[in-house]
Amino acid sequence: MTQLNMMHPNDIRVKTEQGWRRLTQLETGKWIGGTVVVELEPEKSAALRLRLNSPVEPILTIKIRWSKRMESKLLVLGDHWERAYGDLEWRGIVPERVMPWYFLTNDGSVTNGYGVRTGPSAFCSWQLDREGITFTADVRNGAVGVSLSDRSLDVAVLVAFQGNEEESAFSAAKRFCQMMCPQPKLPLQPVYGGNNWYYAYGNSSHEQILEDSAFISSLASSEDNRPFMVIDDGWQLASGGGGCKGAPWIGSDMFPDMAGLAQAMKKTGVRPGIWCRPLMSSDPNVPKEWVRYSTSTKDSVLDPTVPGVLEFIAQSIKEMSEWGYDLIKHDFSTYDLLGGWGFAMKSDVNFLAYPFSDSSKTTAEIVLNLYRTIAEASGDSLLIGCNTISHLAAGLFEIQRTGDDTSGKSWERTRYMGVNTLAFRMPQHNTFYSHDADCIGITSDVPWDLNKQWLDLLAGSGTPLFVSIDPAIATEEHKAALRVSFDIASRELPPGDPLDWMETTCPSQWLLNGKQTTFQWNNEDIGNVQDNEWWL
């Protein structure tokens, strides 16, 4: 597939509250329709800045079409809006396939790409068919059009990537990701350690976390890069032992002193980490004007466009950092803002009718303002974004949870979600952020012979390694394997290369630190997994 000239689209349309409108080209790079003006301004490195002006009419969507016959046989790879869901793959041309943010094509020898730079002011996606390429920019404010008035909106910077025959598709994908994110924010050292979710599932205590911390510390030999121990959901006052509840961000009866706990964890030799859900409040006294909507459990989801809400969130994040937590994992913001999960979004990311207080910003701008607030408030603490928008998180958070949950109860879920995520979002590792494909949950419910392979792959991939294990069930075999894995994960390694990723959704052939390694992800003794077990 030869590159197309993005400066010369064949058609541009906008969607207003009255429906679709086709714009007329006034001059090169400028298209108009009534009071609506769309501009394409060339930048360096085959990039175009897309700008929207609409002083009168609210705008929902922009569509740009380039006509180009696809003569060669192509494999195509897209991305996801937020986390991956075990479904990323190289496929043939599927016209209705919506590819968020960017896509890559491979004709058997050369890999090319089209996308947008990270940090756009719209939810951007692509579609490819035999006759051309369609780009869509969702500039809505919630469920309605954005009201720009006299403001000119820099929608996105579109970029095109030309590969060559000398590089693999994986190397080309990494180069393209570097092009899309000129300034990633990365951890200073490799990240590894423990997370209590996949064995405790929200049921823990001050004492149990200290036992976890001492155990994780005992497995780590590195003196200058100590492991993390992350306290996941279940510590907060409203949790009641789980439930993914929100503010107030103070400890429950099982966690009476969060600042004291952080200091005690450090004395065991770990770096403390903590979980939060910044947009949810379980406090009945939360100011009513802050609330965008209430959930079925009578929790409040806050509107980040209301004055005072971002300041409240910033103070909460700052306090956790000041307590002594060196890593803050913030979760659920995409679900709380949009009302749905990434696997269901496709061409429509919004599932909620509830309006934002400020209608002058796009949803993407609202998300970016939230992320910037969290990043600025975190101080020296590292941030993990979980259920956060990939292309909006890049450059702001050091670590991104790039896939849906693995499991401490179902191997099939870990294989399906974990391996696919690790492979197909590996080009984003250290180009967008540090790529966290999620934990290994070591429990009696998951076969150790399979789980150990997941441990070996994560440790050797150069990506973050988090382990969930109850010290009480750890065997000597577990401990020996974890010591080796922690030693490997504590060092800088090249990103793992999924060698067979163009042939399968679950790569088993990997190049890890220069060594080709084969994994066996399936075991005939496991049997068929029931549908309800898959979601554990």
N, C-alpha and C positions, 0 to 999 in steps of 0.2 A: 504494500500500500504506500504510494507516494504521498508526500505531504500536500495538504491543501493550503491555499492562501486564505487565512482567517480574516484578513482585512477586507475581503470581498465576498460577503455572504449573499445568497440569492434571495433571502426573505427574512424580515424581522417583524415580529408581531408582539403586541402587548395585550394583556388581559386586564380590563377595567371591571368595575362593578356591573357594567352593561354588557360585557362580553368581549370577544376577541376583536382586535383592530389591527389591520395590516398597515405597516408604516411605509412611507414613500422615501426613497433615497434622494436627499436634497443635494448632496455632494459626497465625495469619498469620505467615508467614516461618519456620516451624519444622516440620520433617518428621522422623519417627523410624521406625526399624525395628530391633527388638532393642536392641542397645547403640550403634547407629549413629544419629547426629544430623546432619542437614544444615540449615543456617540461611541465610536470605537477609535481609540487613540493609540497609535503604535508606540511600543516601548522597546528597549533593548532585548536581545536574545529571543526573538520570535514571539514576543508577548504583546497583548493588546489590553488596554484598560477600557472596561465597559462602564459607561456612565449613563445615568438616568436623570432626566429633569421632567417633572410633572407638577407644575405649581397649582393646578386646579383639581385634577382627578386622582383619586387613590388608585394605585397600581398593585395588582396581585402577582403577575407573572410576566417575564420576558422570554420569548422564544426566538432563537436564531437558527437558521437553516443554511447549510452549505450543500449544494448538490455535487456529488462526485461518485461516479460509478466504481464500485468495488469489484475489480476483475479477478484479483487473486484470491486464493483460498486463505482465510484468516482464522486464527484463534484469537479470542478477545478476553481480556481480564478487566473486571471493574472493581470498585471498592464498596464500602458500606457507609451509611450515614454516621453511625456511632460505632458500636462494637460489631464484630463479625458473629455470625450464627451458624458456623459449620458449613456454610453454603458458598464460599468463594471458590471459583474455579475458572480455568481457561475453557472457553466454550466457542462454538461457532457463532455466526451472526444471528442474533435474536432481536428483531426490530423492537419488540415491546419491552425488552430488558432495560430497566433504568439503572444507570451506573453513576452513583453519587461521586462527585468531586473530580474524578478522572477515569480514564481507561487506557489500556495498552492493547496494541495489536501486534501479532507476530505472523509473518507469512512463510515461516520455515527457515528464514535466514536473518531477517532484520526485525527489530522491535521498535515501534513508534508509539508515541503517546500524545494525548490531548487532555488538558485539565485546567484547573485554576490554582493560583497561589493560595497558600493557607491564609486564614484570616479574612475571608470575603465577607461582604455585607448581605449575602443572600445564600440560600440553600441551592447549590448548583449541581446539575446532573447532566448526563449525556446519554444519547441513544444513537445506535449505529444500525443502518440497514444497507442493502445492496446499492441504493441510489444516493446515499449521502449520510451526513451527520447532523443531528439536532442537539442544540444546547438549550437548557432551560434554567432560568434564574428565578427562584421563588422569593419574591421580595415582600411577601405578605407580613402584616402585623397580626400575629395570631391567625384567625380565620378570615380576616378582612384585608383589603388593600392598604398599603402604607400611604399615609398622608404627608407628603414631603413639603408642601407649600413652596417656599422659595429655595429650599435646600437642594443642592445637587448631590446625588448619591453615587459614590464610587462603588459600583455593584461588585466587581471582581476584576482580577487580572487573569486573562486567558493565556495559557502557554501551550506551545507545541514542541514536541521532542522528536528528534530524528536520531535513531540508533544506527548501528553499523554492523556489518557481518562479522566483525572480529570479536564481538562481545556476546555473552549469553543473554537470554531474556531476563534472568535474575539481575545481572550486572546493569543492564539497561534500565530495569525498573528502579534500582537504587539511585542511579544517576538522575532519573526523572524526578524521583521524590526529593532529591537535593535541590533540583531546579525549582520545585514548587514551594519549598520551605527554606529560604535563604538564611534564616537565623533561628535554628532550633534551640530550645533550652534543655540542657542535658544534665544528669547527675555528674558530679565530679569523680565518682567511683562507681564500680559495678554494685548493683543493689541485689541483696539476697537476705534470707532469714526465714522467719516464721510468721504465720497468720492463723489465728485460732478458729476461723469460720468453719472450715470443712470437717472439723470433728466436734466443735462445741455448738455450732449453729445458734449462737446468741446466748447460750447458757454458760456463763462463766462468773468469775469473781476476782477480786483483788488478789487473793491468795493463789488462785489457779493461774493467773497471768504471771505471777512471780515464779511459779513452778515452770511454766512454759518458757519464761525468759531464761532461767537458769539452765534448762535443758538445751535450748537453742544455742546459748553461749558455749556450752560444753562441747558442742559439735564443731565449732569454728576455730581454726588455728591462726587465721590472719590477725596480726596485732594492729595493723594500720587501717584495716577496713573491716570493722566489726559488723555483725549481722543485725538486722532489724527484727523486732518482734512487734507485730501489728495487732492491736486490740480492735477487732472488727465490731460490727453491730451487736448491741446487747448491754453496753456499759451505761447508757444514758438513763436518766430518771424515768422517762416514759416507756422504756423498752419492755419491762416486765419479763425479761429473758428472751428477747427477740422481737420481731415484728417490724423492723426497719422504721422506727419512729424518729421524730425530730426533736427540735428544741423544747424545753430549755436544755442547754448543753452543760448539765451538771450530772455528777454520778448518781447512780441508784444506791440503794442500801448495800448492794453487793460491791459497790465501788465508792466508798465514802470519801476518798481523797485522791482525786485524779492527778494533782500536781505531785503529791507525795509518792504516788504509784510510779510516775515517770522517773523520779529520782531513784527510787528503789530498783527499778528495771535497769537503769544505767549502772548501778552498782553490781549487777549480775554479769555485766559485760555486753549487753545488747543496746541497740539504739531504739528508743520507744517510737511506736507509730500508733495512730488512732483513726477511727472511722467517724464520718458524720454525714448527714443528709441536709445540706444547707438551706434548701427551699421549703422544708417542712417544719411546721411547729405543732407540737402536741400540747402547747400551753394554752389553757382556756382563756387566759388574760391577754393574749396577743392582740394588739390594736386591730380593730375590725377593718379599718381602712387599708391595712396591709394585706388583707386576705383576698386572693384572687378566686379561690374556690375551696370548698370543704370536701373531704373524701367520705366514703361510706363508713369509715371508722371514726368520723368526726374530727380528724386531724385537719389542720389548715395548711394549704399550699400558698406561699407568699408570692406577691407580685413584685418582681425586682425593679419595675419601673415606677413604683410608688416611692416618693421621698421618705427616707429613713430606713427602708428595707435593706439596701445594699450596705448601709452603715452598720446595721445590726448584724448582717452576715459577716462583714469585715471584722467586727469586734469579736465575734464568736471564733473565727479562724485565728485571729491574733492571740486570743486567750489560750487556745490549745497549743499554739507555738510557744507562748510564754510559760505554760505549765511544764514544758520540757520535751514535748513530742517532736522528734526530728523528722517525722513523716506524717502527712495528713492525707488520708484517703477520703475524698468527697464523692458522694454517690447519688444516683437517682435524679439528677437535675434535668436530663432529657425527658424522662418519663413525667416528671412533675410539671415541666414547661409545655410539653406537647401532647401528653396523654396516651402515648403509645410506645411500643418497642421498635427498634430499628428494622427487624425482619418483616414487619407489617407495613412499613412506610411506603416503599416503592416510590411512586411519583408524588405522593402527598404526605408530607411529614407531620402535619397537624391533625390531631384527633379531638381537639377541644373547641367548644363554642365560646368559652369564657374570654372576654376581652382583656387586653392589657390597659392599664390606666393611661399610658402614654402611647398614642396611636401614630406618632411621628417617626418611630424607629421600626426597622424591619425586625422580625424575630431573630435573625442571625445577629444583628447589632445588639439586641437585648441579651442574647447568650454571651456574646463577646464582652459586654460590660460586666456581666456576672463573673465570667472567668477572670477578667483583669482584676476585679475587686478581690477575688479569692487569692490570686497570685501575689498581688501587692501586700495583702494582709498576712501572708504566710511567713514573712520574714526569711530566716535561714532554713526553715523547714522545707523538705521536699514535698511535692504534691503528686498524688496519683489521682487522675481523673477516671472515675468508673461510671459507665453510662453517660459519658460525655461525648460531644460531637467531635470526631477525629480532626477534621480540617480546621475547626475553630479552636481546639485545644493545643494544636501544634504551635510551638513557639512561646507558649505560656506555662505549660505544665511539664515537669521533668519526665514524668512517667504516665503512660496511658494504658488502662486496661483495654486491650484491643479486641477481646472476644467475650462472649457470654460465659456464664459460670461453668466451670468444670464441676467435679463432684467428689464427695467423700462417700457416696453411696452407690454410684453407678459407674462402672468402667466405660460403658458405651457412651455415656454423656461426655466423659473426659476425653475419650478418643475423638468423638465427633466434633466437639467444640474446640478442644485444645490444640490438637495436631493441625487441623485446618487453619485455625487462626494463626498459629505460630508460623506456618509456612507462607501463607498468602499475604500476611501483613509484615513479613520480615523485611521487605524493602524499605519500610518506614522506620525501622530500628536505627536509632542514632542519626536519622535524617529529619524525622518529624519530632521524635521524642524517644525515650527508652520504652521499648515495646514489651508489655507484660501480657502474655497469653493466659495468665491465671495460674492458680496454685496446683500443687499435687496434694490431694487429700489422702493421707495414709491411714486407713481404717481396716477393720476386719471385713468390711463389706466389699472391698475392691481387691481383686487378685494382685498379690505383690509382684508376681513375675511380669505382669503387664504394667503395673504402676511404676515399677523400677525403670522400665524403659522410658516412660514419660519423664521421670526424674533425670535419667541420663541425658535425654535430649535437651531438656530445659537447661541443665547445668552446662552442657557443652555448646549451647547455641549463642552464648554471649549476651542473652537477655536476662531480665530479672528472674530470680528463682525464689518463690515463696512456698513454704512447706507447712501443711496443717497436720499435726500429729499430737495425740494425747501421750505425754511422757509415760503414762501408766501402761500403755500397750506396746511401747517401743521394744523391739527385740534387739539382740546384739547384731543381727544381720541388718536391721533397719539403721542402727546407729553407725555401723561401719560404712554403709552406702551413703548415708547423709554426710559423714565426715569427708569422704572423698568428693562428693558433689559440692559441698560448701567450699572446699579448698579450690575447686575448679571455678565455681561461680564468683569467687571473691576477686578473680583476676580478669584483666582486660583480655577479651577474646574477639576474633573476627566474627561477624554475624554468620550463623549457620546458613548453609545454602541447601535448599530443598531440591535435590537434583532431578527428581521425577515429578515435579509439581505441574508440568504440562500434560501429564498422563493420568493423574489421579487427584481426587480431592483430599486424600489422606497420604501424603508422601511418606515413604518408608526408606528412601535412599537419601542420605544427608552427608554433606561435607562439613565436618565439625573440626575446627582448628587444624585444617589441612588434611584430615583423615576421613576417608569415606567410610560411612557407618550404615549398617542395615538394621532396621527395626521390624519386628513382627507384631503388628497392632491387633491382630485378631486371634482368638483362641477357640477352637471347636468345643472346648469343655464349658464355655460360658453359656451357650444356648441363646435362645431368642430373648430379647429384652422387651418386656411389656411396655405399652405406650405410656402408662402412668409412671413407670420406673424411669423412663428416659428423661423426664422432667425433674428428677430429684437434684 
